[in-house]
Amino acid sequence: MPYNMYPEQQAIRDDVKEFCEREILPVSAEWDQMPEPRKYPFEIYRKMGDVGFIGYATPKEYGGQGRSNLDYITVIEELSYHDAAFGLLCAIGELATFSITHFGSEEQKQKYLPKCMSGEYVASFVLTEPDAGSDAAHCTTEAVETDSEYVLNGEKIFIMHGDAAHIAVVFCRIKDKPKMSAFIVETDQPGWQATTLKQKLGMRAATTARIILKDVKVPKENLLGDVGRGFRYAMTTLDGARIGVGAQAVGLSQRALDESVAYAKKRIAFGQPVAKLQAIQWMIADMSVKLEAARMMTYKAAHMQDKGEKFSFEAAQCKLFCSEVANFCVDKAMQIHAGYGYIGEFSPIEKLYRDQRVLEIYEGTSEIQRLIIAANVIGR
Ligand SMILES: Cc1cc2nc3c(=O)[nH]c(=O)nc-3n(C[C@H](O)[C@H](O)[C@H](O)COP(=O)(O)OP(=O)(O)OC[C@H]3O[C@@H](n4cnc5c(N)ncnc54)[C@H](O)[C@@H]3O)c2cc1C
């Protein structure tokens, strides 16, 4: 049973469990194994909106639930326990709208956020480019300002839900301005071309896209915040999102542990359950310890965010550690299940193995987290 920081956290877990058993588990394998071209699960996303999971930490006046970040990451942790791809689906709703909630004008918030929170609109966070991933500040997508609007041209890659999005927060440079800015783009504009990426290893229910922007017109009022502040908005958004990745990792690791314990108790080798073997017990002990440390780091970072403290350093520590713990736990779960872990028809371990890997890549790779952590510890 996961540790709760406060009693209501269990109520959130129970709500999410009930939702997953009703809406996700019956179709989880179908979404994972869907032949390409993949579709986006609009219906389930809408249902997540109906029960309030999207925008859990967004203020109520904009259609969110007005809950704490600790509450929000509990939702992500529990969704990820049942199916990490749907945990990601929900987390992207928060990632993509965070900049609007925190840096948008009142008009922008009123216009876009309620539709995003209800799940009527899907939103995307559009930063990465083919030649600017970790080095996102060097993106080349450009906005040209005319008398009446901005006109955007460029290419973006690896964009979660880019193929399904109704709106997108696009980060790019305005011509002749040195620093990055951000825009809210309505994706039904001519020139927005999204292609679903194929052969993705895991997290398959949540689609990922390449975006070409070809003379996409954006009204002036859709500039997000101030000119030249886009990079800061993106990095602030990613700080919070990294705690969400920690929660995905914790949920996924808990599932790997629970599956391993149950399997080890029933699998007989040499006349006894393999759970009686010290080699198996030590793997389970190590999984349990690392998982608990990961959970505490995630809750600590979310708690600091809730208190309004600086938390970039703790978010980077959380993202790095938790994603590597998930890698460890899923690997050990595979070893404990052996052949029955490697083949997907026998257990969920094969899917956990595929879903886990991206946690060490997106929202800043492990190497980038180490850079941030070292800069904080040693000084720049
Ligand atoms: C499934 C998926 C979903 C994603 N979703 C989104 C999304 O919704 N929106 C979005 O904008 N982006 C998204 N991304 C992009 C993701 O954030 C980038 O893939 C990530 O930041 C790494 O960039 P890159 O893949 O270009 O790798 P690169 O930056 O090319 O890195 C290559 C390698 O070099 C290392 N490296 C790079 N620079 C340094 C350095 N200074 N020091 C040490 N090592 C370094 C990296 O850690 C990595 O090992 C997603 C990616 C994936 C795979």
The ligand as a Tripos MOL2 file, in Angstrom:
@<TRIPOS>MOLECULE
LIG
   53    58     1     0     0
SMALL
NO_CHARGES

@<TRIPOS>ATOM
      1 C1          7.9330   10.2750  -26.6040 C.3       1 LIG1
      2 C2          8.4840   11.6790  -26.5150 C.ar      1 LIG1
      3 C3          7.6190   12.7180  -26.1910 C.ar      1 LIG1
      4 C4          8.0730   14.0260  -26.1730 C.ar      1 LIG1
      5 N1          7.1780   15.0540  -25.9440 N.ar      1 LIG1
      6 C5          7.5660   16.3270  -26.1740 C.ar      1 LIG1
      7 C6          6.5740   17.3800  -26.1750 C.ar      1 LIG1
      8 O1          5.3830   17.1640  -25.9390 O.2       1 LIG1
      9 N2          6.9940   18.6450  -26.4660 N.ar      1 LIG1
     10 C7          8.3050   18.9390  -26.7350 C.ar      1 LIG1
     11 O2          8.5970   20.0830  -26.9960 O.2       1 LIG1
     12 N3          9.2580   17.9500  -26.7310 N.ar      1 LIG1
     13 C8          8.9190   16.6610  -26.4710 C.ar      1 LIG1
     14 N4          9.8500   15.6410  -26.5000 N.ar      1 LIG1
     15 C9         11.2520   15.9680  -26.7880 C.3       1 LIG1
     16 C10        12.2110   15.6690  -25.6330 C.3       1 LIG1
     17 O3         12.0720   16.6200  -24.6290 O.3       1 LIG1
     18 C11        13.6210   15.5940  -26.2490 C.3       1 LIG1
     19 O4         13.6920   14.3600  -26.9650 O.3       1 LIG1
     20 C12        14.7160   15.6800  -25.2130 C.3       1 LIG1
     21 O5         14.7410   16.9630  -24.6430 O.3       1 LIG1
     22 C13        16.0920   15.3510  -25.8050 C.3       1 LIG1
     23 O6         16.3190   15.9960  -27.0190 O.3       1 LIG1
     24 P1         16.8630   15.1390  -28.2730 P.3       1 LIG1
     25 O7         16.0110   13.9380  -28.3870 O.co2     1 LIG1
     26 O8         16.9560   16.0550  -29.4340 O.co2     1 LIG1
     27 O9         18.3140   14.6700  -27.8200 O.3       1 LIG1
     28 P2         19.6820   15.4990  -27.9450 P.3       1 LIG1
     29 O10        19.5150   16.8310  -27.2990 O.co2     1 LIG1
     30 O11        20.1430   15.4560  -29.3480 O.co2     1 LIG1
     31 O12        20.6460   14.6320  -27.0490 O.3       1 LIG1
     32 C14        21.4030   13.5020  -27.5280 C.3       1 LIG1
     33 C15        22.2040   12.9700  -26.3490 C.3       1 LIG1
     34 O13        23.1750   13.9650  -25.9440 O.3       1 LIG1
     35 C16        22.9880   14.2740  -24.5760 C.3       1 LIG1
     36 N5         23.2810   15.6810  -24.3570 N.ar      1 LIG1
     37 C17        22.8280   16.7390  -25.0620 C.ar      1 LIG1
     38 N6         23.3340   17.8780  -24.5810 N.ar      1 LIG1
     39 C18        24.0970   17.5420  -23.5170 C.ar      1 LIG1
     40 C19        24.9060   18.2780  -22.6040 C.ar      1 LIG1
     41 N7         25.0140   19.6130  -22.6520 N.pl3     1 LIG1
     42 N8         25.5710   17.5890  -21.6430 N.ar      1 LIG1
     43 C20        25.5030   16.2310  -21.5740 C.ar      1 LIG1
     44 N9         24.7640   15.4760  -22.4290 N.ar      1 LIG1
     45 C21        24.0750   16.1320  -23.3850 C.ar      1 LIG1
     46 C22        21.5350   13.9270  -24.2850 C.3       1 LIG1
     47 O14        21.2940   13.7170  -22.9030 O.3       1 LIG1
     48 C23        21.3790   12.6730  -25.1080 C.3       1 LIG1
     49 O15        21.9240   11.5750  -24.4340 O.3       1 LIG1
     50 C24         9.4360   14.3100  -26.4460 C.ar      1 LIG1
     51 C25        10.3130   13.2470  -26.7290 C.ar      1 LIG1
     52 C26         9.8510   11.9510  -26.7640 C.ar      1 LIG1
     53 C27        10.7970   10.8450  -27.1060 C.3       1 LIG1
@<TRIPOS>BOND
     1     1     2 1
     2     2     3 ar
     3     2    52 ar
     4     3     4 ar
     5     4     5 ar
     6     4    50 ar
     7     5     6 ar
     8     6     7 ar
     9     6    13 1
    10     7     8 2
    11     7     9 ar
    12     9    10 ar
    13    10    11 2
    14    10    12 ar
    15    12    13 ar
    16    13    14 ar
    17    14    15 1
    18    14    50 ar
    19    15    16 1
    20    16    17 1
    21    16    18 1
    22    18    19 1
    23    18    20 1
    24    20    21 1
    25    20    22 1
    26    22    23 1
    27    23    24 1
    28    24    25 2
    29    24    26 1
    30    24    27 1
    31    27    28 1
    32    28    29 2
    33    28    30 1
    34    28    31 1
    35    31    32 1
    36    32    33 1
    37    33    34 1
    38    33    48 1
    39    34    35 1
    40    35    36 1
    41    35    46 1
    42    36    37 ar
    43    36    45 ar
    44    37    38 ar
    45    38    39 ar
    46    39    40 ar
    47    39    45 ar
    48    40    41 1
    49    40    42 ar
    50    42    43 ar
    51    43    44 ar
    52    44    45 ar
    53    46    47 1
    54    46    48 1
    55    48    49 1
    56    50    51 ar
    57    51    52 ar
    58    52    53 1
@<TRIPOS>SUBSTRUCTURE
     1 LIG1         1 GROUP 0 **** ****
